[in-house]
Amino acid sequence: MPVSSPRCPRLNGARIFGFRPGSPVHIILAASGTGPLTFAAEPLPAGLFLDAKTGQISGRLLSPGRYAFNTHVSGPGGATTATTTLVCGTRLALTPPMGWSSWNCWADHVSADHVLCSARAMSSILRPHGWTYVNIDDAWQGERARNGDHALQANEKFPDMPGLVAEIHSLGLRAGIYSSPWTTTYAGYRGDSSDDPEGSRFERLPSGWWPRRGQLFNGKGLHSFTAADARQYGRWGFDYLKYDWFPIDGPSARACAAALRDSGRDIVLSLSNTLDRATLPEVVGHAQLWRTTNDLRDDWNRCTTSPYSFQGVRDIIRWHDAFQPFQSPGAWNDPDMLVLGHVGWGSTLHPTNLTVEEQITHFTLWCLWSAPLLIGCPLERLDPLTLDLLTNDELIDINQDPCGLQAYPIHQTEDITIYRKPLLDGTTVYGLLNLSETSREITLDWKSAELPDAAHHVRDLVARQYLGEYTRAITRLVPGHGIAALKLTLV
């Protein structure tokens, strides 16, 4: 039998990271290739340490500044080098968060076992490609402590929350959690406010809460436990908080951001859901990401069978473009979690209703937009297409590009959109999107694409194929509901 050659190592995912002075640094250098792999870094900033076997960088940076150093990874297939940059200052999440969230699969059935199954799968399968966050969504909340600051405790499904977080960290990952400034969350669990000064009085809403919308949306209580809960998340070791209510308002967002800064950890703040663009100036500089839409379901068009206004992928495409001017590193427009793989929002899961082309378009657009990539399926049961998409390092590279630019339309008709996304290295990626029902030829000409009149190398990032040299224009046949992502480099 022929023996395959060892694959050369490749450094993947984020290459720039933000931390506040004195906060714990926790980075795992993401690398794929035939192992065992060995990592090195030079010159590593003072106060940081590298584990050569795992690629984990830990320690603290005490002085504000920008620290760049070379990172090396070697293995049986060869070696590679890239530059890693740490920015010690005020901004976190300098590239869009990549990870997993429990809601789209387990909803209020989530448990510690579910979380650990996906965490272990992420560590072994997806972490080498840059995936890092494991986020517990709604339905983890239990009682409030009867003494002290009355911080929120976990329920019986999460019997050892600090132990769970420690295990997630031991896998080289980061942990996320969920809350709301309301007295009651969307799933009917405790929020971080109450009409009771000790937060002890609470009536759990019944399951099947979608038809009970009027009972659920009961607003904020007279007494806020935002600061107490943030300290609890810090003690437990969390790295990310999804803060969920509607309408998102500036005072609540700023209060939560301030509480997280005082928690003792760098905790990324995600605001959900459906932020009004008029409110954006009130949250920019406080939160690291914000939802631009209602909840996304695994349909191409809007779901009309529910009393709640779910969005389809096509609905989000045109809506999301308007947020492009507000995005920058550490400030991300979030069009909601990926609806790939098996989803179900409860105990019964099903393969996504999106077609193969729609799934490719969904993932590719989120990468072109530099949107947060949060997958919501059980990672221990990835199907081949989902696995192929989530390990497409060339698409992930453009999602994690340090410029952080959201691709913007340079040509748009009812059915056809051409997106442009400049990258830090001077190259440009174009997305050729076909919203029609049938295949269409789409031409990218250099003049409308803002390219010099010269030959360019063209690479198809979805197929991971080099297409050749082209001058003045290139035409591609794009399937209905499909997309082509082309990277152009001057010859």
C-alpha positions in Angstrom: 0.0 0.0 0.0 1.3 3.5 -0.8 2.3 5.6 2.2 1.1 9.2 2.2 3.6 11.9 2.8 3.5 13.8 6.1 1.6 17.1 5.7 3.6 20.3 6.3 2.5 22.2 9.3 0.3 25.3 8.8 -0.4 28.0 11.4 -4.1 28.8 11.4 -6.7 31.1 13.0 -6.0 34.4 14.7 -2.6 35.9 14.5 -3.4 39.0 16.6 -4.8 39.0 20.2 -5.9 41.7 22.6 -5.4 41.8 26.4 -5.7 44.3 29.1 -2.6 45.1 31.3 -2.2 42.5 34.0 -4.9 40.1 32.8 -4.1 36.5 32.3 -2.9 35.6 28.8 -4.2 32.3 27.5 -3.4 31.6 23.8 -3.2 28.3 22.0 -1.3 28.6 18.7 -3.5 26.8 16.2 -1.6 24.6 13.8 -2.5 21.7 11.5 -0.3 19.1 9.9 1.2 15.7 10.6 2.3 15.5 14.2 3.8 15.5 16.6 4.2 19.2 16.3 6.7 21.4 18.1 6.2 25.1 18.8 8.7 27.9 19.3 8.5 31.7 19.6 11.0 34.5 19.5 11.4 37.0 21.0 8.6 36.1 23.4 7.7 39.1 25.5 8.8 39.2 29.1 6.2 37.7 31.4 5.0 35.1 28.9 5.8 31.4 28.6 5.3 28.9 25.7 4.7 25.2 26.1 6.6 23.8 23.1 4.4 20.6 22.9 1.0 22.2 23.0 1.6 25.7 21.6 0.0 27.3 24.7 1.2 30.8 25.6 0.5 31.9 29.2 1.5 34.6 31.7 0.7 38.3 31.9 1.6 41.5 30.1 1.9 44.4 32.6 2.8 47.3 30.3 0.5 48.6 27.5 2.0 48.2 24.0 2.1 46.1 20.8 4.3 43.0 21.0 5.1 41.2 17.8 7.2 38.0 17.6 7.9 35.1 15.3 6.1 31.8 15.9 7.4 28.6 14.5 5.9 25.1 14.2 7.7 22.0 13.0 6.8 18.4 12.4 7.6 15.4 10.3 6.3 17.2 7.2 8.4 20.3 7.6 8.2 23.7 9.3 6.5 27.1 8.9 6.8 30.5 10.5 4.4 33.4 11.0 4.2 36.6 13.0 2.0 36.7 16.1 1.0 40.0 17.6 -0.3 40.7 21.1 -1.8 44.1 21.8 -1.9 45.1 25.5 -4.4 47.9 25.9 -8.2 48.3 26.1 -9.5 46.2 23.2 -10.3 42.5 23.3 -11.3 40.1 20.5 -9.2 41.7 17.8 -10.4 39.0 15.4 -13.9 37.6 15.3 -14.6 34.9 18.0 -14.7 31.3 16.6 -16.3 28.6 18.6 -19.4 26.6 19.6 -22.6 27.6 21.4 -25.1 25.2 22.9 -28.4 26.9 21.9 -29.0 25.7 18.3 -28.7 22.1 19.3 -29.6 21.7 22.9 -31.5 24.9 23.8 -32.9 24.5 27.4 -32.0 20.8 27.5 -28.3 21.7 27.7 -26.2 20.0 30.4 -22.5 19.9 31.4 -22.2 16.5 29.6 -23.4 18.1 26.4 -20.9 20.9 26.7 -18.0 18.6 27.5 -18.8 16.3 24.5 -18.5 19.3 22.1 -15.5 20.7 24.0 -13.5 17.5 23.6 -14.5 17.2 19.9 -13.5 20.8 19.3 -10.1 20.3 21.0 -9.2 17.3 18.9 -10.8 18.2 15.5 -11.3 22.0 15.3 -8.8 23.6 17.6 -6.0 23.1 15.1 -8.0 25.3 12.7 -8.4 28.2 15.1 -11.7 27.3 16.9 -11.5 28.2 20.6 -14.7 29.2 22.4 -17.1 26.7 24.1 -20.2 28.8 25.1 -23.0 27.7 27.4 -26.2 29.5 26.3 -29.4 29.9 28.3 -30.8 27.4 30.8 -27.7 26.9 33.1 -29.0 29.2 35.9 -30.1 28.0 39.3 -30.7 29.9 42.6 -29.0 33.0 43.9 -26.6 32.6 46.9 -28.4 33.4 50.1 -25.5 35.4 51.5 -22.7 37.6 50.3 -23.5 39.4 47.1 -26.3 37.0 46.1 -24.4 35.9 42.9 -26.2 33.5 40.6 -25.4 29.8 41.0 -25.7 27.0 38.5 -28.6 24.5 38.4 -28.5 20.7 38.8 -27.4 20.2 35.2 -24.1 21.9 36.0 -23.1 20.5 39.4 -19.5 21.8 39.2 -19.3 25.0 37.1 -15.7 25.9 38.0 -14.6 22.3 37.4 -16.3 22.4 34.0 -14.6 25.7 33.0 -11.2 24.3 34.2 -11.6 21.2 32.0 -12.5 23.4 29.0 -9.3 25.4 29.7 -7.3 22.2 30.0 -8.3 21.3 26.5 -6.8 24.5 25.2 -10.1 26.3 24.8 -12.0 29.2 26.2 -15.4 29.1 28.0 -18.5 31.3 27.6 -21.7 31.8 29.5 -25.1 33.5 29.1 -27.2 36.1 31.0 -29.8 38.9 30.5 -30.6 42.2 32.3 -34.2 41.0 32.5 -35.6 39.2 35.6 -36.3 36.2 33.3 -34.4 35.1 30.3 -35.9 34.0 27.0 -35.9 30.4 28.1 -37.6 31.3 31.4 -34.5 31.1 33.7 -33.2 33.8 36.1 -31.8 36.9 34.6 -29.5 39.3 36.5 -32.2 41.6 38.0 -35.1 41.1 40.4 -37.8 43.0 42.2 -36.5 41.3 45.3 -33.4 42.9 46.8 -31.9 39.5 47.5 -33.0 37.9 44.3 -34.6 34.9 46.1 -38.1 35.2 44.8 -38.5 33.7 41.3 -41.1 31.6 39.5 -39.7 29.4 36.8 -41.7 29.9 33.6 -43.1 26.7 32.0 -41.5 25.1 29.0 -42.8 25.7 25.6 -42.2 29.4 26.0 -42.6 30.6 22.4 -46.4 30.8 22.6 -46.0 32.5 26.0 -44.2 35.6 24.7 -46.4 38.0 26.7 -45.5 36.2 30.0 -41.8 36.0 29.1 -40.9 39.5 28.2 -41.3 41.0 31.7 -38.4 43.5 31.6 -35.8 44.5 34.1 -36.3 44.3 37.9 -35.8 47.0 40.5 -32.5 45.5 41.7 -29.6 44.6 39.5 -27.1 41.8 40.2 -25.0 42.6 37.1 -21.8 43.3 39.1 -22.3 40.3 41.5 -22.8 37.9 38.6 -19.8 39.3 36.6 -17.6 38.7 39.7 -19.0 35.1 39.7 -18.1 34.6 36.1 -14.6 35.9 36.8 -14.2 33.5 39.8 -15.4 30.6 37.7 -12.9 31.5 35.0 -15.2 32.4 32.0 -13.8 34.3 29.0 -17.1 35.3 27.2 -20.6 36.5 28.0 -23.6 36.5 25.8 -26.0 39.2 27.2 -29.4 38.7 25.7 -32.5 41.0 25.7 -34.5 43.3 23.4 -34.3 46.1 22.7 -30.6 46.5 23.5 -30.1 49.8 25.3 -26.8 51.6 25.9 -27.0 52.0 29.7 -27.5 48.2 30.3 -24.7 47.4 27.8 -22.3 49.9 29.4 -23.2 48.7 33.0 -22.4 45.1 32.0 -19.2 46.0 30.2 -18.0 47.9 33.4 -18.9 45.0 35.6 -16.9 42.6 33.4 -13.9 44.9 33.4 -14.0 44.7 37.2 -14.3 40.9 37.3 -10.6 40.2 37.3 -10.6 38.6 33.9 -10.8 39.7 30.2 -14.3 38.6 29.4 -15.6 39.3 25.8 -19.1 40.8 25.8 -21.6 39.8 23.1 -24.8 41.7 22.9 -28.0 40.0 21.7 -30.3 40.5 19.9 -31.2 42.8 17.0 -29.3 45.9 17.9 -30.8 49.1 16.3 -28.2 51.0 14.3 -29.2 54.1 16.1 -28.0 52.6 19.4 -24.6 51.5 18.0 -22.7 54.6 19.0 -23.8 53.9 22.6 -22.2 50.4 22.7 -19.1 50.7 20.4 -16.1 50.7 22.6 -17.9 48.7 25.4 -19.1 45.5 23.8 -16.9 43.4 21.4 -19.8 42.1 19.2 -23.5 42.7 18.7 -26.3 40.9 17.0 -27.5 42.6 13.8 -30.6 40.3 13.3 -33.3 38.3 14.9 -32.6 34.6 15.5 -31.4 32.7 12.4 -33.0 29.3 11.6 -31.9 26.6 9.1 -34.0 28.0 6.2 -33.1 30.0 3.2 -36.1 32.3 3.5 -37.9 33.8 6.5 -39.7 31.3 8.8 -43.4 32.3 8.9 -44.8 29.4 10.9 -43.6 30.7 14.3 -45.0 33.6 16.4 -41.4 34.8 16.7 -39.9 36.4 13.7 -37.1 33.9 12.8 -34.7 34.9 9.9 -33.6 32.8 7.0 -30.1 33.1 5.5 -31.3 35.2 2.6 -33.1 37.6 4.9 -29.9 38.3 6.7 -27.8 38.8 3.6 -29.2 42.1 2.6 -29.9 43.4 6.1 -26.4 42.8 7.3 -24.7 44.9 4.6 -26.0 48.1 6.2 -23.8 47.5 9.3 -20.5 47.4 7.4 -19.3 50.9 8.4 -19.5 50.1 12.1 -17.1 47.1 12.1 -13.5 47.2 13.1 -11.1 45.0 15.1 -12.6 44.4 18.5 -16.1 45.6 17.3 -17.9 42.9 15.3 -21.2 42.8 13.5 -22.8 39.5 14.4 -25.4 38.0 12.0 -26.1 35.1 14.5 -24.8 31.5 14.9 -24.1 29.1 12.0 -27.0 26.8 11.3 -24.9 23.9 9.9 -24.8 20.3 10.9 -27.5 18.8 13.2 -29.7 21.4 14.8 -33.0 21.2 16.7 -33.2 23.6 19.6 -34.0 20.9 22.1 -33.8 17.1 22.6 -34.6 16.2 19.0 -32.1 17.1 16.3 -32.2 17.0 12.5 -29.8 17.8 9.7 -29.9 21.4 8.7 -32.6 22.2 6.1 -30.2 24.2 4.0 -29.1 22.6 0.8 -25.4 21.9 0.1 -25.0 25.1 -1.9 -26.8 27.1 0.8 -24.6 25.8 3.5 -21.5 26.7 1.5 -22.9 30.2 0.9 -23.8 30.6 4.5 -20.3 29.8 5.8 -18.5 31.6 3.0 -20.5 34.8 3.5 -19.9 34.8 7.3 -16.1 34.5 6.5 -16.2 37.3 3.9 -18.0 39.5 6.4 -15.4 38.7 9.2 -18.5 37.8 11.3 -18.2 35.8 14.5 -18.2 32.1 13.7 -20.2 30.2 16.3 -21.3 26.8 15.3 -24.4 25.4 17.0 -24.4 21.7 16.3 -23.0 18.8 18.4 -19.4 18.7 17.4 -19.0 15.0 18.2 -21.3 14.1 15.3 -20.1 16.4 12.5 -21.2 15.3 9.0 -18.6 15.4 6.2 -19.7 18.7 4.6 -19.8 20.6 7.9 -16.4 19.2 8.8 -15.0 20.3 5.4 -16.4 23.8 5.8 -15.2 24.2 9.4 -11.7 23.1 8.5 -11.4 25.2 5.4 -8.3 27.2 6.5 -8.3 29.5 3.5 -11.8 30.8 4.2 -11.0 31.0 8.0 -7.9 33.0 7.1 -10.0 35.7 5.5 -12.5 35.7 8.4 -9.6 36.2 10.8 -7.7 38.7 8.7 -6.3 41.4 11.1 -7.9 44.3 9.0 -11.3 43.0 10.2 -13.1 44.6 7.2 -16.6 43.4 6.5 -16.9 42.6 2.7 -19.0 45.2 1.0 -21.0 45.1 -2.2 -19.5 46.8 -5.3 -22.2 45.5 -7.7 -25.7 44.5 -6.7 -28.9 43.6 -8.6 -32.0 41.7 -7.4 -30.2 38.3 -7.7 -26.5 39.0 -8.1 -24.1 40.6 -5.6 -20.3 41.0 -5.9 -18.5 41.6 -2.6 -15.1 43.1 -2.1 -12.8 42.4 0.9 -9.3 43.9 1.1 -6.8 41.9 3.2 -3.9 43.1 5.3 -1.3 41.5 2.9 -2.5 43.7 0.0 -4.5 41.0 -1.7 -8.3 41.2 -2.2 -11.0 38.6 -2.0 -14.2 38.9 -4.1 -17.5 37.0 -3.4 -19.7 36.3 -6.4 -23.2 35.6 -4.9 -26.1 34.2 -6.9 -29.4 34.5 -5.0 -31.5 33.2 -8.0 -32.9 29.7 -8.3 -30.7 28.7 -11.2 -27.0 28.8 -12.1 -25.8 32.1 -13.5 -22.5 33.3 -15.1 -21.1 36.1 -13.0 -18.2 38.3 -14.4 -15.7 40.1 -12.2 -14.1 42.8 -14.3 -11.0 44.5 -13.0 -12.3 48.1 -13.5 -15.4 47.7 -11.4 -13.4 45.6 -8.9 -11.0 48.5 -8.3 -8.1 46.4 -9.5 -5.1 47.6 -11.6 -5.2 46.6 -15.3 -2.7 43.8 -15.0 -2.5 40.0 -14.7 -3.6 38.5 -11.4 -3.3 35.1 -9.9 -6.8 33.8 -9.0 -7.5 31.2 -6.3 -10.9 29.6 -5.5 -11.1 29.6 -1.7 -14.1 27.3 -1.5 -12.6 24.6 -3.7 -9.1 25.4 -2.4 -7.9 25.5 -6.0 -5.6 27.7 -8.1 -7.5 28.8 -11.2 -4.6 30.5 -13.1 -3.6 34.0 -14.3 -6.3 36.3 -15.6 -6.2 39.7 -17.1 -9.0 42.3 -17.1 -11.8 39.9 -16.1 -12.9 36.4 -14.9 -16.2 34.7 -15.4 -17.5 31.9 -13.1 -20.7 29.8 -13.3 -22.2 30.1 -9.9 -25.1 27.7 -8.8 -28.4 29.0 -7.6 -28.2 30.1 -4.0 -24.4 29.7 -4.4 -21.3 31.7 -4.1 -17.7 31.8 -5.4 -14.9 33.3 -3.3 -11.9 34.4 -5.4 -8.6 35.6 -4.0 -6.7 37.9 -6.5 -3.0 38.5 -6.2 -1.1 40.8 -8.6 1.3 38.7 -10.7 
